[in-house]
Amino acid sequence: MPYRNLNRPGMRTSATIDPRAVYEDISFNIKSLSPEATPLLSILDKISRGPAPKAKRIWVVQEHLFDDVDYCSNVVLGASVNPNYTRFALLTVDQVSRPDVRDIMYYQPQDKIYIEATGQTVEVWANPIASMRIGLSPNDFFQFDAALIGGTPGNMVRTTPPGTILVRNVEPFPILPFRNSWIIFMGRTIFESQDIEAVPKQRDFIWDSNFVEHKEATIQMTEDQKNLITTKFKVPDWNFQQKRAIEEFKKEIERTIVFGRRAVDMTINSRPKYYMGGILDNIRTNVAYYDPNLQAGPAFEQLIQWFIYEQAFRYNPGGTQKVALCGGRFLMKFNQSFANYRRTTNLNLKDKVGFDLSAYDFMGFTLALTHYEGFRQGTPMENWCLVFDPSLIEYRTVKEYNTRLIVPGDNNFIRYYTLMVEWQGTMAFQLEQAHALLRTA
């Protein structure tokens, strides 16, 4: 090898020095920038845990108790078609609490009903399949003029069209005119020593389900990168990649719990893919919309109060305390709406200007307010508020962040390391009516 000398004329500058000889000034205290303004909220810490699923679909069984309040959407007064029927009216009843069996008339002859619009009490004298008993003989049942149900005047019939009932005022007075009304069911009243003839009632449970979803994430690294390359940072690159992968995977699960939509993918017939329904997917009853341009102040607080009354606490089988996941702008307006108040239990106000509203009590209902970054700042969702009852949601898993390391030599084709993390589970929603969403259109 020839003798090598690198002496040369000229001024020594930062441009002529060998860059490999320069000591690099690097701060090894790495600062991370997250797209989220606040740390990730762990929803899983707020909900209960159930047993591991035993099938690809889990079921919950619910009992919706009988609702004795119904709605009458149309009225035909008997006096309008035949002066002899002033005590009678044909009511169209919506059977609002029985949407799955609405075609079957629940109200039977001799059932009493209170009419909210008039304050009168009426009795069912005919429905689509039967009429009132008016004597002791087997065929002594009430017949009435078909004109009351839109038929030919003078013809006598015993039943009404589907969805309607013929009622008579229990008092010997005409039925007061009304167009529609809420009605209250009061049950069957019988004659003295009447035979047992009540139509029996039967009840069934409501079934709901969710699918078990299976998710995975991986990191891969070559043998050289993992075992040979030493980085300048305190944490080895493999450990750093592993930590971030787990953190990001956990966030994916959190987002699925909120935003997931229940479905099945049969692209590969022999290997179906199941998607779990999240909280938003399971709120079907209580969803309210509002204008996000509504400014903070008394009007905004009134909006929240109506939302609490009409949706968030419309049904409370789990109690009167629930959690509200709030977008940042929603929570900011909420706090600004109380600018003229100091509502705080912390009496140590030294060096403090302002306050943070983290809970709201109204009419005996309590909302625990939490900033949720899933409703991201800068998107319409920053105006959303999701209310749920943690006691009525179960987190059920088969695999919870299980990891598997595949190393070179596991088979003849692998010369790199793979770390796989997987999660398999679902959410059981006991009663979707207990949850609510306030959102923009």
Summary of the structure (lengths in Angstrom):
residues: 441
radius of gyration: 34.5
end to end distance: 78.8
largest distance: 132.0
contacts: 1151
relative contact order: 0.15
helix: 19%
strand: 31%
